[in-house]
Amino acid sequence: YFAKRFYAPQLVSIFVEDGKLAINAVNETLSSFDGKITLKFMKNDFTEIYKKDLDVSLKPLSSTDVIEMILPDLNESEDYIFVALTDKNGNTV
């Protein structure tokens, strides 16, 4: 499943470094893409610590930085970062 997603035509990547989180969105198709990125910080019992929805509009064959932010104080053994990309119809990409 995950290997299949490596080559998805639209995808999001997260980068965590020095206490900062960056999200990058990629569109590798010849058509523009409009959708939404959902970012959540959650505990391992699925309790949401933070949630943000970000509208994205990607040009054909493009990559863009969507957001950069300072990470909240997360417990590495109990908390995690969830990121999802959906199209304008709400379908997970």
Buried (B, 14 or more C-beta within 10 A) or exposed (E): EEEEEEEEEBBBEBEEEEEEBBBBBBBBEEEEBEBBBBBBBBEEEEEEBEEEEBEBEBEEEBEEEBBEEEBEEBEEEEBBBEBBBBEEEEEEB
